[in-house]
Amino acid sequence: MAGNRKGWRGRVLAMLGGLALAMAVPLAAQPASADGDPLALRPGQYLWHPEISPAGPIVLVVSLDEQRAYAYRNGIAIGMTTISSGKPRHETPTGVFTILQKNKDHRSNLYNNAPMPYMQRLTWDGIALHGGSLPGYPASHGCVRLPQAFAQKLFAETRRGDTVVVADAKSSPMTLVYPAVLAPVSARGAPLAPLPEAPEPYWDDSLSPQGQVGILVSLHDRRIYVLRDGVPIAESPIGLDGLPALDGTTLFVMGQEMDDRPSPLDPQRRRHRWTAYPLLGESGVGMPDLLEQPTLPVQLPADFARRLYDVLVPGTTLLVTRLPAVRPAEAGADLQPLLESEPPAAVP
């Protein structure tokens, strides 16, 4: 097993279309397109699937070019939404921000007491996330407007200090403007650098010693990725010769139940049971226990499999998709540094 692979923290992951697979069931109040294509979202529409990654740090990546925002928890996409950012002469600033303040009933002190429901402040001079109208183009005075229902749901999940990255193609790496299933930034908003092609299996707990574990399997790339607290800590090729036909995306959740049969991950220990939740297509049919069937339908290096068993706890999630997970990073300007500002006497 390869040793320290800190360069992996820079893996930038893939294809805009892959994001739809990570959150294919929209809310009825604002239904997305029937095929789940994120490019087909109309103003006010969004996708929200927090059960994909139920715990861990949240990062919101806002793409001004696309007028979209992407929510990641523990490094895995849980939501996507249309937005309306700042109009000409009131542009939304780019950079890496933290949520400074939250107020679900805030009103603007600058613009005629205008309502800013579910406000999450990014700067003390008036830039914030909040619910509002989305005409389909930049129309705010610098804030990032979200669909009202999405703003409410995001507000309920975030905490003060969580990271918000605002990017466009001119100010930020292209991979930040077009993110995908795994977050292209760390929990603090630092862009991740690319790895060499086809890295060997590795496991490095020092990259993130504690926190919630999430697992992604890309069947297209034939690779498995393990994240802890939003940081990739392990990666391995994965053999798929015994895997049944799988079309779309399935979320697997590990339960508390075990049986007396040996685990194919570690024959010296008992087998876990998993439950499948198809998110797109019929990918869950006939394969409810991907990692813990009596005969493992996927092949992993033995040491990697034992380490994977060690980190599994009830509630661990595994997302399996047919789409590619990785694309090379593209050249681009560095992000602006974290914005720091003191609150003025009168907060806008």
Secondary structure by P-SEA (a helix, b strand, c coil): ccccccccccbbbbcaaaaaaaccccccccccccccccccccccccccccccccccbbbbbbbccccbbbbbcccccccccccccccccccccccccccccccccccccccccccccbbbbccccbbbbbbbccccccccccbbbccaaaaaaaaacccccbbbbbbcccccccccccccccccccccccbbbbcccccccccccccccccbbbbbbcccccbbbbbccccccbbbbbbcccccccccbbbbbbccccccccccccccbbbbbbbbbbcccccccccccccccccccccccaaaaaaaaaaccccbbbbbbccccbbbbbbbcccccccccccccccc
